[in-house]
Amino acid sequence: MDAVVDVWLAGRTAGQLTPPPRSLTDGSETFATVRACSLGRFGPGRAAVSLPVDTATGKRLALTCRMEAMWRRVVFPAVLVAAAVLVVLFVVDSVRDDGRNASPLLLVALVLAVAVLSGRLVLNRLRSRHHPEEVRGDVYIRGVDRQAAEIWAGLNPAGAVKIIDG
């Protein structure tokens, strides 16, 4: 039997589950309980789960949730506005048919695209392997200590926590 398993949480109950009295990362009894957002394909999902994890993982989970929320609320809308302004400027320049500003506008658009892609890659690298992922409304957590997962499943209603052997 593996010492590490994956855990599936029913999405409708994920926020109300009782966390186990052990760390999910290593099974130790020294842990901090962190309320972590679930991450979907395009940033933070709807579900938030209380997870007992070691201090370093807890800090990383909290930082990732803050940065993903900032990306969704501030950075993404700002990039959309900047892209719209660039498109308008490019269209105006094309209508005037002088072509003087086409190269600088394309350069600014390229720099903006590289900055957004780089920022997204940094956010993806920031994620912990234990960070909850939202998949079709349910929550999936990788790399959970088997004993902690079994205790977690026993503390909650049947079907709310499902252990997936990898």
C-alpha positions in Angstrom: 0.0 0.0 0.0 1.2 3.5 -0.8 1.8 5.9 2.0 0.5 8.7 -0.2 -3.0 8.8 -1.8 -5.2 11.3 -3.6 -8.4 12.5 -2.1 -11.7 13.4 -3.8 -14.2 15.6 -1.9 -17.8 16.0 -2.8 -18.2 19.6 -4.0 -21.5 20.2 -2.2 -19.9 19.3 1.2 -16.3 20.3 0.8 -16.6 23.5 2.8 -18.3 21.9 5.8 -16.0 18.9 6.3 -14.3 18.2 9.6 -10.5 18.2 9.0 -8.5 15.3 10.5 -6.3 15.8 13.6 -3.2 15.1 11.5 -1.3 16.9 8.8 -2.3 15.9 5.3 1.2 16.4 4.0 3.2 14.1 6.3 0.7 12.6 8.8 2.4 14.4 11.8 0.4 15.7 14.7 2.1 19.1 14.4 0.2 21.2 11.9 -1.7 24.4 11.2 -5.2 24.4 9.8 -5.5 26.6 6.8 -8.7 27.6 4.9 -7.5 27.1 1.3 -9.3 28.1 -1.9 -9.7 25.4 -4.6 -8.1 26.2 -7.9 -10.0 25.7 -11.1 -8.8 25.9 -14.7 -9.0 29.8 -14.7 -8.1 30.7 -11.1 -9.8 30.3 -7.7 -12.9 28.1 -7.7 -16.0 28.3 -5.6 -15.1 25.8 -2.9 -12.8 26.5 0.1 -11.6 23.7 2.3 -10.0 23.7 5.7 -6.8 21.7 5.5 -4.4 20.6 8.3 -0.9 21.0 6.8 2.6 21.8 7.9 3.4 25.5 8.3 5.4 26.0 5.1 2.7 24.4 3.0 0.0 26.5 4.8 1.9 29.7 4.0 2.2 28.6 0.3 -1.5 27.7 0.1 -2.5 31.1 1.5 -0.1 33.0 -0.7 -1.3 31.1 -3.8 -4.9 31.9 -3.0 -4.1 35.6 -2.5 -2.1 35.9 -5.7 -4.7 34.0 -7.8 -7.5 36.3 -6.4 -5.4 39.4 -7.2 -4.7 38.0 -10.7 -8.4 37.5 -11.3 -9.6 40.8 -9.8 -6.9 43.2 -10.8 -4.4 41.9 -13.4 -6.8 40.2 -15.8 -9.2 43.2 -16.1 -6.2 45.6 -16.5 -4.8 43.4 -19.3 -8.2 43.3 -21.0 -8.4 47.1 -20.9 -4.9 47.5 -22.2 -5.5 45.0 -25.0 -8.7 46.9 -26.0 -6.9 50.2 -26.0 -4.2 48.7 -28.2 -6.8 47.3 -30.6 -8.5 50.7 -30.8 -5.2 52.5 -31.4 -4.2 50.0 -34.1 -7.6 50.4 -35.9 -7.3 54.2 -35.7 -3.8 54.0 -37.1 -4.9 51.7 -39.9 -7.8 54.0 -40.8 -5.5 57.0 -41.0 -3.3 54.8 -43.3 0.0 56.3 -42.3 1.4 53.3 -40.5 3.7 55.3 -38.3 2.4 53.8 -35.1 1.9 50.2 -36.2 5.4 48.9 -35.1 5.3 50.5 -31.7 1.8 49.2 -31.1 2.8 45.7 -32.1 5.8 45.9 -29.8 3.7 47.0 -26.9 1.2 44.2 -27.6 4.0 41.7 -27.7 5.5 42.9 -24.4 2.0 42.8 -22.9 1.5 39.2 -24.1 5.0 38.1 -22.8 4.3 39.8 -19.4 0.9 38.0 -19.0 2.3 34.6 -20.0 5.3 35.0 -17.7 3.0 36.0 -14.8 0.7 33.1 -15.4 3.7 30.7 -15.4 5.0 32.1 -12.1 1.5 31.6 -10.6 1.4 28.0 -11.8 4.9 27.4 -10.2 3.7 28.9 -7.0 1.1 26.2 -6.4 1.8 23.5 -3.9 1.2 19.9 -5.1 -1.3 19.6 -2.2 -3.4 22.6 -3.3 -7.0 21.6 -3.8 -8.2 21.6 -7.4 -11.8 22.0 -8.4 -12.8 19.5 -11.1 -16.4 19.6 -12.3 -17.7 21.0 -9.1 -15.8 18.6 -6.8 -12.5 19.1 -5.0 -9.4 16.9 -5.7 -6.3 16.9 -3.4 -3.1 15.1 -4.5 -0.4 13.6 -2.3 -2.3 13.2 1.0 -0.9 11.0 3.8 -2.9 7.7 3.7 -3.5 7.6 7.5 -4.7 11.2 7.6 -7.0 10.5 4.6 -8.5 7.5 6.3 -9.1 9.4 9.5 -10.6 12.3 7.4 -13.0 9.9 5.6 -14.0 8.4 9.0 -14.8 11.8 10.5 -17.2 12.9 7.8 -20.4 11.5 6.2 -20.1 8.5 3.9 -19.3 9.6 0.4 -18.0 13.1 1.3 -14.4 12.0 1.3 -13.2 9.4 -1.1 -9.6 8.0 -1.1 -8.2 7.3 -4.6 -5.2 4.9 -4.7 -2.6 6.1 -7.2 
